[in-house]
């Protein structure tokens, strides 16, 4: 079967439905559902039962880049700055030095053991150096495992910020292999340029986007997701156009937005969570279609050796050296070493050597695909067991409540507040009040009218606010945000 404009919606919708149903019914095995999306793509491909012929690496790369933008943007929106701030230094070291050490460790091993030049080996190592948080957390959720201390935010930060480094190494080494020329001084300058520009534009676009969302006053709520999509894509493409790292820029801009108050924030975050899942499914289906299973058989032995070295040696080297200057216990380092799951990102990056036409591009692509799948199957199925073995899991009764649970199920305090004339909150939008996340304004009584407020609702004199809060401490924060003296709180 050939994908054509007339049948692309039919084929796409069938593959989406099969993927979701397969993922739902098989997630109890402890393997991330994304791996089943990949399997569905393979089965539907040229050598599968679907017989869909797809071998366009350029299209697959474009789909992968768009999907990664949505995934990174959604991840940034969900990243809590207060949570990751204590582990910021560790996360940056893991996502830069850790990625670099992993790439070179694999590269040297491949060069010494197989018929690869050092540059080709390090290119392969660079491609598989990035981890996939989506795979990790889907397993932890399905098994009901929480993680102690800083491990979860550290994993979130590393996985969200290591893609830019892996991308830089992949592009640089692809160029070196293709031209057979390396200028290390130029590479250092390029690295600094890409990351400084990417970080700066990401921050500026995040602040500019925040102002625009809160002040544009669109008549239709449905246009706000369109606006944020345009801002996100502009951030990536503009940064890439002027020579910065677009992946870093879009992640930073999303963190800035996610840790600020803006109109329709809750609905936008939910929208992007759904979009991220859609993009992950499309990404894995596309990559599955691109793969020819028959090409995997000749490299199984090589792939198993490289996978073993990556898991047992290269990833631990990256983790232990990166965290050598920080106070981190041995059990946590071992767990972080084991969590280095590979997912869809390395497979997307493996299309760059294919399009560059380097000699071992097809072998590298097949190896990356094999390594990613074996990593998820081996590490993914044992992740919960390793967390328990190292005593790093949190018993179910002690798990921290998620924001959703706090938002929907844990409002225990009822508060009524009257905004008197002269209050500094008058004239401000709800989104500008710096309201605590564990509290919510349910209704505003204005005269004889009752208003259900949204982020753009402006507070007026004599408004009576009906508020639900998580606990008494949150009530105090509510009064502080409204610049009111907190009275003695009586149980409701």
RARA-V440464 format. One record per residue. N is the residue number from 0. RES is the residue in three letters. SS is DSSP state (2 for helix, 1 for strand, 0 for the rest). PHI is phi in degrees with one decimal (NA if undefined). PSI is psi as a letter, one per 40 degrees, with the letter a starting at -180 (NA if undefined). Layout:
n: (N | N)
res: (RES | RES)
ss: (SS | SS)
phi: (PHI | PHI)
psi: (PSI | PSI)
//
This chain:
n: (0 | 1 | 2 | 3 | 4 | 5 | 6 | 7 | 8 | 9 | 10 | 11 | 12 | 13 | 14 | 15 | 16 | 17 | 18 | 19 | 20 | 21 | 22 | 23 | 24 | 25 | 26 | 27 | 28 | 29 | 30 | 31 | 32 | 33 | 34 | 35 | 36 | 37 | 38 | 39 | 40 | 41 | 42 | 43 | 44 | 45 | 46 | 47 | 48 | 49 | 50 | 51 | 52 | 53 | 54 | 55 | 56 | 57 | 58 | 59 | 60 | 61 | 62 | 63 | 64 | 65 | 66 | 67 | 68 | 69 | 70 | 71 | 72 | 73 | 74 | 75 | 76 | 77 | 78 | 79 | 80 | 81 | 82 | 83 | 84 | 85 | 86 | 87 | 88 | 89 | 90 | 91 | 92 | 93 | 94 | 95 | 96 | 97 | 98 | 99 | 100 | 101 | 102 | 103 | 104 | 105 | 106 | 107 | 108 | 109 | 110 | 111 | 112 | 113 | 114 | 115 | 116 | 117 | 118 | 119 | 120 | 121 | 122 | 123 | 124 | 125 | 126 | 127 | 128 | 129 | 130 | 131 | 132 | 133 | 134 | 135 | 136 | 137 | 138 | 139 | 140 | 141 | 142 | 143 | 144 | 145 | 146 | 147 | 148 | 149 | 150 | 151 | 152 | 153 | 154 | 155 | 156 | 157 | 158 | 159 | 160 | 161 | 162 | 163 | 164 | 165 | 166 | 167 | 168 | 169 | 170 | 171 | 172 | 173 | 174 | 175 | 176 | 177 | 178 | 179 | 180 | 181 | 182 | 183 | 184 | 185 | 186 | 187 | 188 | 189 | 190 | 191 | 192 | 193 | 194 | 195 | 196 | 197 | 198 | 199 | 200 | 201 | 202 | 203 | 204 | 205 | 206 | 207 | 208 | 209 | 210 | 211 | 212 | 213 | 214 | 215 | 216 | 217 | 218 | 219 | 220 | 221 | 222 | 223 | 224 | 225 | 226 | 227 | 228 | 229 | 230 | 231 | 232 | 233 | 234 | 235 | 236 | 237 | 238 | 239 | 240 | 241 | 242 | 243 | 244 | 245 | 246 | 247 | 248 | 249 | 250 | 251 | 252 | 253 | 254 | 255 | 256 | 257 | 258 | 259 | 260 | 261 | 262 | 263 | 264 | 265 | 266 | 267 | 268 | 269 | 270 | 271 | 272 | 273 | 274 | 275 | 276 | 277 | 278 | 279 | 280 | 281 | 282 | 283 | 284 | 285 | 286 | 287 | 288 | 289 | 290 | 291 | 292 | 293 | 294 | 295 | 296 | 297 | 298 | 299 | 300 | 301 | 302 | 303 | 304 | 305 | 306 | 307 | 308 | 309 | 310 | 311 | 312 | 313 | 314 | 315 | 316 | 317 | 318 | 319 | 320 | 321 | 322 | 323 | 324 | 325 | 326 | 327 | 328 | 329 | 330 | 331 | 332 | 333 | 334 | 335 | 336 | 337 | 338 | 339 | 340 | 341 | 342 | 343 | 344 | 345 | 346 | 347 | 348 | 349 | 350 | 351 | 352 | 353 | 354 | 355 | 356 | 357 | 358 | 359 | 360 | 361 | 362 | 363 | 364 | 365 | 366 | 367 | 368 | 369 | 370 | 371 | 372 | 373 | 374 | 375 | 376 | 377 | 378 | 379 | 380 | 381 | 382 | 383 | 384 | 385 | 386 | 387 | 388 | 389 | 390 | 391 | 392 | 393 | 394 | 395 | 396 | 397 | 398 | 399 | 400 | 401 | 402 | 403 | 404 | 405 | 406 | 407 | 408 | 409 | 410 | 411 | 412 | 413 | 414 | 415 | 416 | 417 | 418 | 419 | 420 | 421 | 422 | 423 | 424 | 425 | 426 | 427 | 428 | 429 | 430 | 431 | 432 | 433 | 434 | 435 | 436 | 437 | 438 | 439 | 440 | 441 | 442 | 443 | 444 | 445 | 446 | 447 | 448 | 449 | 450 | 451 | 452 | 453 | 454 | 455 | 456 | 457 | 458 | 459 | 460 | 461 | 462 | 463 | 464 | 465 | 466 | 467 | 468 | 469 | 470 | 471 | 472 | 473 | 474 | 475 | 476 | 477 | 478 | 479 | 480 | 481 | 482 | 483 | 484 | 485 | 486 | 487 | 488 | 489 | 490 | 491)
res: (UNK | UNK | UNK | UNK | UNK | UNK | UNK | UNK | UNK | UNK | UNK | UNK | UNK | UNK | UNK | UNK | UNK | UNK | UNK | UNK | UNK | UNK | UNK | UNK | UNK | UNK | UNK | UNK | UNK | UNK | UNK | UNK | UNK | UNK | UNK | UNK | UNK | UNK | UNK | UNK | UNK | UNK | UNK | UNK | UNK | UNK | UNK | UNK | UNK | UNK | UNK | UNK | UNK | UNK | UNK | UNK | UNK | UNK | UNK | UNK | UNK | UNK | UNK | UNK | UNK | UNK | UNK | UNK | UNK | UNK | UNK | UNK | UNK | UNK | UNK | UNK | UNK | UNK | UNK | UNK | UNK | UNK | UNK | UNK | UNK | UNK | UNK | UNK | UNK | UNK | UNK | UNK | UNK | UNK | UNK | UNK | UNK | UNK | UNK | UNK | UNK | UNK | UNK | UNK | UNK | UNK | UNK | UNK | UNK | UNK | UNK | UNK | UNK | UNK | UNK | UNK | UNK | UNK | UNK | UNK | UNK | UNK | UNK | UNK | UNK | UNK | UNK | UNK | UNK | UNK | UNK | UNK | UNK | UNK | UNK | UNK | UNK | UNK | UNK | UNK | UNK | UNK | UNK | UNK | UNK | UNK | UNK | UNK | UNK | UNK | UNK | UNK | UNK | UNK | UNK | UNK | UNK | UNK | UNK | UNK | UNK | UNK | UNK | UNK | UNK | UNK | UNK | UNK | UNK | UNK | UNK | UNK | UNK | UNK | UNK | UNK | UNK | UNK | UNK | UNK | UNK | UNK | UNK | UNK | UNK | UNK | UNK | UNK | UNK | UNK | UNK | UNK | UNK | UNK | UNK | UNK | UNK | UNK | UNK | UNK | UNK | UNK | UNK | UNK | UNK | UNK | UNK | UNK | UNK | UNK | UNK | UNK | UNK | UNK | UNK | UNK | UNK | UNK | UNK | UNK | UNK | UNK | UNK | UNK | UNK | UNK | UNK | UNK | UNK | UNK | UNK | UNK | UNK | UNK | UNK | UNK | UNK | UNK | UNK | UNK | UNK | UNK | UNK | UNK | UNK | UNK | UNK | UNK | UNK | UNK | UNK | UNK | UNK | UNK | UNK | UNK | UNK | UNK | UNK | UNK | UNK | UNK | UNK | UNK | UNK | UNK | UNK | UNK | UNK | UNK | UNK | UNK | UNK | UNK | UNK | UNK | UNK | UNK | UNK | UNK | UNK | UNK | UNK | UNK | UNK | UNK | UNK | UNK | UNK | UNK | UNK | UNK | UNK | UNK | UNK | UNK | UNK | UNK | UNK | UNK | UNK | UNK | UNK | UNK | UNK | UNK | UNK | UNK | UNK | UNK | UNK | UNK | UNK | UNK | UNK | UNK | UNK | UNK | UNK | UNK | UNK | UNK | UNK | UNK | UNK | UNK | UNK | UNK | UNK | UNK | UNK | UNK | UNK | UNK | UNK | UNK | UNK | UNK | UNK | UNK | UNK | UNK | UNK | UNK | UNK | UNK | UNK | UNK | UNK | UNK | UNK | UNK | UNK | UNK | UNK | UNK | UNK | UNK | UNK | UNK | UNK | UNK | UNK | UNK | UNK | UNK | UNK | UNK | UNK | UNK | UNK | UNK | UNK | UNK | UNK | UNK | UNK | UNK | UNK | UNK | UNK | UNK | UNK | UNK | UNK | UNK | UNK | UNK | UNK | UNK | UNK | UNK | UNK | UNK | UNK | UNK | UNK | UNK | UNK | UNK | UNK | UNK | UNK | UNK | UNK | UNK | UNK | UNK | UNK | UNK | UNK | UNK | UNK | UNK | UNK | UNK | UNK | UNK | UNK | UNK | UNK | UNK | UNK | UNK | UNK | UNK | UNK | UNK | UNK | UNK | UNK | UNK | UNK | UNK | UNK | UNK | UNK | UNK | UNK | UNK | UNK | UNK | UNK | UNK | UNK | UNK | UNK | UNK | UNK | UNK | UNK | UNK | UNK | UNK | UNK | UNK | UNK | UNK | UNK | UNK | UNK | UNK | UNK | UNK | UNK | UNK | UNK | UNK | UNK | UNK | UNK | UNK | UNK | UNK | UNK | UNK | UNK | UNK | UNK | UNK | UNK | UNK | UNK | UNK | UNK | UNK | UNK | UNK | UNK | UNK | UNK | UNK)
ss: (0 | 1 | 0 | 0 | 0 | 0 | 0 | 2 | 2 | 2 | 2 | 2 | 2 | 2 | 2 | 2 | 2 | 2 | 2 | 2 | 2 | 2 | 2 | 2 | 2 | 2 | 2 | 2 | 2 | 0 | 0 | 0 | 2 | 2 | 2 | 2 | 2 | 2 | 2 | 2 | 2 | 2 | 2 | 2 | 0 | 0 | 0 | 0 | 0 | 0 | 0 | 0 | 1 | 0 | 0 | 0 | 2 | 2 | 2 | 2 | 2 | 2 | 2 | 2 | 2 | 2 | 2 | 2 | 2 | 2 | 2 | 2 | 2 | 2 | 2 | 2 | 2 | 0 | 0 | 0 | 2 | 2 | 2 | 2 | 2 | 0 | 0 | 2 | 2 | 2 | 2 | 2 | 2 | 2 | 2 | 2 | 2 | 2 | 2 | 2 | 2 | 2 | 2 | 2 | 2 | 2 | 2 | 2 | 2 | 2 | 2 | 2 | 2 | 0 | 0 | 0 | 0 | 2 | 2 | 2 | 2 | 2 | 2 | 2 | 2 | 2 | 2 | 0 | 0 | 0 | 0 | 0 | 2 | 2 | 2 | 2 | 2 | 2 | 2 | 2 | 2 | 2 | 2 | 0 | 0 | 1 | 1 | 0 | 0 | 0 | 2 | 2 | 2 | 2 | 2 | 2 | 2 | 2 | 2 | 2 | 2 | 2 | 2 | 2 | 2 | 2 | 2 | 2 | 2 | 2 | 2 | 2 | 2 | 2 | 2 | 2 | 2 | 2 | 2 | 0 | 0 | 0 | 0 | 2 | 2 | 2 | 2 | 2 | 2 | 2 | 2 | 2 | 2 | 2 | 2 | 2 | 2 | 2 | 2 | 2 | 2 | 2 | 2 | 2 | 2 | 2 | 2 | 2 | 2 | 2 | 2 | 2 | 2 | 2 | 2 | 0 | 0 | 0 | 0 | 0 | 0 | 0 | 2 | 2 | 2 | 2 | 2 | 2 | 2 | 2 | 2 | 2 | 2 | 2 | 2 | 2 | 2 | 2 | 2 | 2 | 2 | 0 | 0 | 0 | 0 | 2 | 2 | 2 | 2 | 2 | 2 | 2 | 2 | 2 | 2 | 2 | 2 | 2 | 0 | 0 | 0 | 0 | 0 | 0 | 2 | 2 | 2 | 2 | 2 | 2 | 2 | 2 | 2 | 2 | 2 | 2 | 2 | 2 | 2 | 2 | 2 | 2 | 2 | 2 | 2 | 2 | 2 | 2 | 2 | 2 | 0 | 0 | 2 | 2 | 2 | 0 | 2 | 2 | 2 | 2 | 2 | 2 | 2 | 2 | 2 | 2 | 2 | 2 | 2 | 2 | 2 | 2 | 2 | 2 | 2 | 2 | 2 | 2 | 2 | 2 | 2 | 2 | 0 | 0 | 0 | 0 | 0 | 0 | 0 | 2 | 2 | 2 | 2 | 2 | 2 | 2 | 2 | 2 | 0 | 0 | 0 | 0 | 0 | 2 | 2 | 2 | 2 | 2 | 2 | 2 | 2 | 2 | 2 | 2 | 2 | 2 | 0 | 0 | 0 | 0 | 2 | 2 | 2 | 2 | 2 | 2 | 2 | 2 | 2 | 2 | 2 | 2 | 2 | 2 | 2 | 2 | 2 | 2 | 2 | 2 | 2 | 2 | 2 | 2 | 2 | 2 | 2 | 2 | 2 | 0 | 0 | 0 | 1 | 1 | 0 | 2 | 2 | 2 | 0 | 0 | 0 | 0 | 2 | 2 | 2 | 2 | 2 | 2 | 2 | 0 | 0 | 0 | 1 | 1 | 1 | 1 | 1 | 1 | 0 | 0 | 0 | 0 | 0 | 0 | 0 | 0 | 0 | 0 | 1 | 2 | 2 | 2 | 0 | 0 | 0 | 0 | 0 | 0 | 1 | 1 | 1 | 1 | 1 | 1 | 1 | 1 | 0 | 0 | 1 | 1 | 1 | 0 | 0 | 0 | 0 | 0 | 0 | 1 | 0 | 0 | 0 | 0 | 0 | 1 | 1 | 1 | 1 | 1 | 1 | 0 | 0 | 2 | 2 | 2 | 2 | 2 | 2 | 2 | 2 | 2 | 2 | 0 | 0 | 0 | 0 | 0 | 0 | 0 | 0 | 0 | 0 | 0)
phi: (NA | -111.2 | -73.6 | -130.2 | -54.5 | -72.8 | -119.1 | -65.4 | -68.7 | -62.7 | -63.1 | -62.0 | -66.7 | -64.0 | -65.4 | -62.7 | -63.0 | -61.8 | -62.7 | -65.5 | -65.0 | -64.2 | -64.6 | -65.9 | -79.0 | -114.0 | -65.7 | -66.7 | -73.2 | 92.4 | -96.0 | -54.7 | -61.2 | -61.3 | -66.3 | -76.3 | -62.5 | -64.7 | -63.3 | -60.5 | -62.1 | -64.6 | -64.4 | -86.1 | -77.9 | -57.5 | -103.9 | -102.3 | -70.8 | -77.5 | 65.4 | -81.5 | -85.3 | -146.3 | -140.3 | -96.4 | -66.3 | -67.0 | -64.4 | -61.6 | -64.8 | -61.7 | -60.5 | -63.0 | -64.9 | -61.2 | -62.6 | -64.1 | -62.2 | -64.9 | -64.5 | -66.9 | -65.2 | -63.4 | -63.1 | -65.1 | -61.6 | -86.4 | -82.2 | -88.5 | -60.6 | -64.7 | -77.7 | -86.8 | -57.5 | -64.7 | -113.1 | -60.4 | -63.8 | -63.2 | -62.6 | -65.3 | -64.5 | -65.4 | -82.4 | -116.7 | -63.7 | -61.0 | -64.6 | -62.1 | -66.3 | -62.0 | -61.2 | -72.9 | -62.8 | -63.3 | -60.8 | -65.9 | -60.9 | -63.2 | -65.3 | -77.5 | -95.5 | -119.8 | -83.2 | -123.6 | -70.5 | -61.9 | -64.0 | -65.2 | -64.9 | -68.4 | -60.3 | -60.4 | -62.7 | -63.8 | -64.9 | -96.3 | -84.0 | -88.0 | -95.8 | -124.2 | -68.3 | -57.5 | -66.2 | -62.7 | -73.5 | -65.6 | -71.3 | -61.2 | -69.4 | -66.3 | -93.2 | 67.9 | -107.0 | -99.9 | -119.9 | -76.4 | 58.6 | -91.8 | -61.0 | -64.9 | -61.7 | -65.8 | -65.9 | -61.5 | -66.3 | -61.7 | -67.8 | -77.5 | -108.6 | -89.6 | -61.0 | -58.9 | -67.9 | -62.9 | -64.4 | -59.2 | -64.0 | -62.5 | -64.5 | -64.0 | -73.9 | -61.8 | -65.0 | -63.0 | -64.8 | -68.7 | -99.4 | 57.1 | -143.2 | -131.8 | -121.1 | -67.9 | -63.2 | -65.6 | -64.9 | -64.3 | -62.5 | -63.4 | -60.7 | -62.5 | -61.9 | -60.8 | -78.5 | -67.8 | -64.1 | -60.7 | -65.7 | -67.0 | -67.2 | -58.7 | -65.6 | -64.0 | -68.0 | -63.0 | -67.6 | -65.7 | -63.2 | -60.9 | -62.7 | -64.4 | -60.9 | -80.7 | -120.6 | -73.8 | 54.1 | -69.6 | -73.7 | -112.9 | -61.5 | -65.2 | -82.3 | -66.4 | -60.5 | -64.5 | -61.6 | -69.6 | -61.7 | -61.0 | -64.7 | -64.7 | -66.0 | -63.8 | -59.5 | -65.2 | -68.4 | -66.2 | -63.5 | -63.0 | -64.2 | -95.8 | 95.7 | -95.5 | -89.3 | -64.7 | -65.3 | -65.9 | -62.3 | -70.1 | -69.5 | -64.4 | -61.7 | -68.2 | -63.6 | -60.2 | -64.9 | -63.3 | -103.0 | -124.5 | -93.5 | -143.0 | -63.1 | 58.2 | -60.7 | -62.7 | -68.2 | -69.7 | -64.1 | -65.5 | -59.8 | -73.5 | -64.5 | -65.3 | -64.9 | -63.4 | -64.5 | -60.4 | -67.1 | -65.2 | -63.8 | -61.2 | -60.2 | -70.4 | -62.4 | -63.1 | -66.1 | -64.6 | -63.6 | -74.8 | -88.8 | -108.3 | -54.7 | -63.2 | -77.9 | -80.9 | -58.1 | -66.7 | -110.4 | -60.9 | -61.3 | -61.4 | -63.9 | -64.8 | -64.8 | -66.7 | -60.5 | -61.7 | -64.4 | -61.3 | -74.1 | -88.6 | -117.8 | -64.9 | -62.1 | -58.9 | -59.5 | -60.3 | -71.5 | -65.8 | -70.3 | -63.2 | -98.8 | -63.3 | -96.1 | -119.7 | -82.4 | -138.3 | -72.2 | -62.5 | -61.7 | -66.7 | -66.3 | -63.5 | -65.2 | -60.9 | -65.8 | -77.1 | -79.5 | -71.2 | -71.4 | -100.4 | -135.0 | -77.7 | -59.0 | -59.0 | -67.6 | -62.9 | -63.4 | -69.4 | -76.8 | -65.8 | -61.8 | -60.3 | -72.9 | -78.4 | 72.5 | -74.3 | -57.0 | -100.6 | -60.2 | -68.8 | -63.6 | -62.0 | -61.7 | -65.7 | -65.3 | -61.9 | -60.8 | -63.8 | -63.6 | -62.5 | -67.3 | -66.3 | -61.6 | -66.6 | -67.1 | -79.8 | -72.9 | -63.2 | -74.6 | -111.3 | -61.0 | -62.7 | -64.0 | -63.8 | -60.8 | -69.7 | -60.8 | -88.7 | 58.4 | -110.1 | -88.5 | -102.9 | -56.6 | -56.2 | -70.7 | -101.0 | -64.4 | -71.5 | -69.9 | -79.6 | -58.9 | -64.8 | -64.9 | -63.2 | -65.7 | -102.4 | -124.1 | -125.9 | -85.0 | -109.3 | -110.5 | -107.6 | -134.5 | -119.9 | -127.5 | -104.4 | -90.6 | -78.1 | -58.8 | 95.1 | -65.5 | -68.3 | -78.4 | -64.0 | 91.7 | -86.6 | -76.4 | -55.5 | -67.3 | -95.6 | -82.8 | 55.9 | -72.9 | -63.0 | -66.7 | -88.3 | -133.6 | -148.8 | -81.0 | -83.0 | -147.1 | -120.0 | -93.9 | -124.0 | 68.4 | -99.1 | -101.6 | -112.8 | -116.5 | -88.1 | -76.2 | -123.2 | -59.2 | -90.8 | -66.8 | -95.1 | -77.2 | -120.7 | -61.3 | 72.5 | -64.7 | -108.8 | -100.2 | -103.2 | -123.5 | -110.6 | -130.9 | -69.3 | -154.7 | -67.6 | -63.7 | -64.2 | -59.9 | -59.9 | -65.8 | -60.8 | -62.9 | -63.7 | -67.3 | -96.0 | 56.5 | -120.9 | -71.0 | -79.3 | -77.2 | -63.2 | -87.8 | -100.7 | -59.3 | -88.0)
psi: (h | h | h | i | d | d | e | d | d | d | d | d | d | d | d | d | d | d | d | d | d | d | d | d | e | e | d | e | e | e | h | i | d | d | d | d | d | d | d | d | d | d | d | e | a | d | e | a | d | d | f | h | h | h | f | g | d | d | d | d | d | d | d | d | d | d | d | d | d | d | d | d | d | d | d | d | d | e | h | h | d | d | d | e | d | d | e | d | d | d | d | d | d | d | e | c | d | d | d | d | d | d | d | d | d | d | d | d | d | d | d | d | d | i | g | i | i | d | d | d | d | d | d | d | d | d | d | e | e | i | i | h | d | d | d | d | d | d | d | d | d | d | e | f | h | i | i | i | b | e | d | d | d | d | d | d | d | d | d | d | e | e | d | d | d | d | d | d | d | d | d | d | d | d | d | d | d | d | e | f | h | h | h | d | d | d | d | d | d | d | d | d | d | d | d | d | d | d | d | d | d | d | d | d | d | d | d | d | d | d | d | d | d | e | e | d | f | i | d | h | d | e | e | d | d | d | d | d | d | d | d | d | d | d | d | d | d | d | d | d | d | e | e | i | h | d | d | d | d | d | d | d | d | d | d | d | d | d | e | i | h | i | h | f | d | d | d | d | d | d | d | d | d | d | d | d | d | d | d | d | d | d | d | d | d | d | d | d | d | e | i | h | d | d | e | d | d | e | e | d | d | d | d | d | d | d | d | d | d | d | d | d | d | d | d | d | d | d | d | d | d | d | e | d | e | i | g | h | i | d | d | d | d | d | d | d | d | d | e | f | i | i | b | d | d | d | d | d | d | e | e | d | d | d | d | e | f | i | d | f | d | d | d | d | d | d | d | d | d | d | d | d | d | d | d | d | d | d | d | d | e | e | d | d | d | d | d | d | d | e | f | e | i | h | i | d | d | e | i | h | i | i | d | d | d | d | d | d | e | f | h | e | h | h | h | h | h | h | h | i | h | e | h | e | e | h | e | i | i | d | e | e | e | f | i | i | d | e | i | h | h | d | i | h | h | h | b | e | i | h | h | h | i | i | d | e | h | h | h | i | i | e | h | h | h | h | i | h | i | d | a | d | d | d | d | d | d | d | d | d | d | e | f | i | h | h | i | h | h | i | i | NA)
//
